[in-house]
Amino acid sequence: MAAPTRSCIYRIVNNSSKKHNITNGTCRQNQHRTAICQALSFEKFGIRTVGSSSNIGQIDGGTRTETTHGKVLQISRAVQSYLQKADEHDKMLAHHQKEFDLGKRYLAKMMGADPQNFSQQDIDEAISYLLPSGLFSKRARPQMKPPAEVFPHRKAAEFDNSGRPYHFLFYTGLPNYYDLMHTVACKIEDLPHRPAPESTNSKFLESSDWLSQKALESHLVENIKEQQYERFKRLITKLAEHPKAALEKEFLMKYRVPLSSGHWSAALPSIQVEDEMERRYVQVEGKRKNATAKITLWERGTGVMNINGRGLADFPELYQREQIMTPLAFVDKIGAVDCEGVVEGVGESSRAGALRLALSLGLAAFESQTTQEQMRQGKGHSMCYK
């Protein structure tokens, strides 16, 4: 073992007998080993120990706290600074919360409403009425939100005054993330041994999607890499696809968000059925600047693309054809549908964009709500119909 540094030498005083005192850093071998072990066990947490409370040597910096065993622990400056900042943050939030509650009360009186039953939705409507704004970005408009939503979330103290971490996964660097992964894995192993639920369908997942990486980071209050996010999605999807997943419905819905496709789903064309071959098809129109595309899209096709009776000859540039084929590639329908229609207007790029939009809307009509939302958000590809 390497010789202890000067900061690791401790003066241990035995009040019962002076002959056992340790002075000038010299002691018998067993007492010396005890002092070094204490030093090494506390130094990694930024803590120093000093003898009995009746006779304590001076140590530079930090704040000392007496424990139940008569030992005195000195909190390192780093731990002390962290705890001080956390306390200041909590006081700041409490101060702004009082101001928010007071402002909410005044606002309710201005609107002639009951302050006790004045919800956040009422606050938003009142602010929009009193301070109308035509700014495009909603984040730039006047708003009044609780301090917990305005100020970024801050992790609670992860260790006590002695420097010991609370979480058993603290030293992974991402304790909340790995704790979540551990929980999901345990649920997957436990499900086969649990009784079957009354209903085994997983339709409760159809109208929602997994949290985005940013939303998951906000939930965990930790920054994770893209690979770690994909690993989380694979693991929790495995849990969601289990035949007994309905038993963990409450847990799964914590990490899903409702699909926001209701405001544009009405724009999707209605599906019709061809009498002779019983093929489903849609008739849809797409517009881009001064160009308009009117097409008919059939399922169970062979990949025929007949635009203006000339195939794709009206789109000679490679980037135009890539733009048109993107929606088909997104839903893996290249060579699986037939398309026939007319594209009119000025500008090759505008006409390609109009056809792309018409194809996107037509394909979305055949897909599930989850896939429709993914197409709307353009996950994995450039935007399909935005």
Steps between C-alpha positions, in 0.01 A plus 500: 500500500632844412590732786207719608508862401519774754128566473425135583681506840255528786553564866306248703472577867402239759367686804524197727878468487771741385740222413282411202511853356632546145720805459687646200357235269679202672318203652515129544442294187140397566391855596680640195318253273165595655562870436597436137192282437274769643673758283466297180136404565390861552736686265333359187179669612673826576465442879764513771473353850657638813537312831264529794284807547666591830839568346491588130784632285442783251443418132504759225178581306157339505231469768505244780193297604490273807360149456331261741825309565684802634697543179521833325463501122622789293293563186722586207458837333357337186223325695434811705476714185259253337271489802508879527404546134222242531363686801514831312320342203220372724463841665487669159224264382305555820526879456380489139221257593368755752508769231323267255225420752453871572489587129255218437272637771507853354442366148200300615348810660558699181313235302222476759578137582552305822875499586470158667367336181711697250680232298808530276272487195307799637832682550606435139166621365512813717856586389402446135200731547678775694828486305415393143803420285544418132848353540540176306699317769285416800807505725547870415146593604416628851441217740458433870615158612591346838870542586553123489413507127696816416830426675699193393468195723783448744604168639443454870808448717644161409699458822467582867710737709767235544539463124342155471282465184134411548462296180669163462568580130653840573841408360358403158467871430135452393328348805144585395545362147655171610248467782221528240667241276540269800133543590381421146723191480366374835140547381574301182639211707212519748206509253507128402448404866199727554136398439357583158305828481130513417578671169816418307466760222735797490269748328573752776835560326357577155416867559837586659871490429817469709650810655754675282863505610467860617184423698662193657803708601266752662321217682825345627676837555801344324659543157523174310651405165302398194620139532379488860161638396467236226597231754225624730243490218596145403474378858170668585352396163582142593301550819211659307486208253476240775164310503445613860601863438155616614612429858757778467273750323544768767880471487516503119278805463743702712741489206251562219337817369166530318519535125418853388362401160140600561535848350609373155344151479184656357707606196575137411293363209233239557578146389289352221481145367518405133210270413669272248828414675397609853809717525499795733586837354489871583466815293702787637621847408827669595607860452837670504526871414334531157507126423221248558509120490183287476569127526334165562700259716427125506614241750632158393666644191817432304671838528345670194547880508305664216508878530357704210512179299881512488610317810755718678637656181381844614750477788840445333717616793615241753420715804141541376451126472656446842256753643206315342617156617569601862144430632501160327837411653385616843214246517690239295248506215732541202370260236191419712254772388382642169464873438330682216423869473560846365743767618457858382672827575819695448838388631638149507584515872150625584337222299724239664406638842127490416528136388698411811231650723222316315690171531563559871133568577390202294744260664417631849134412444598131479727504807443471874474805721850441637651493151298810405653687792848383407443622144379835630809541715729366227681262737793345318437691178449852383147628554242300306210740494580814688 
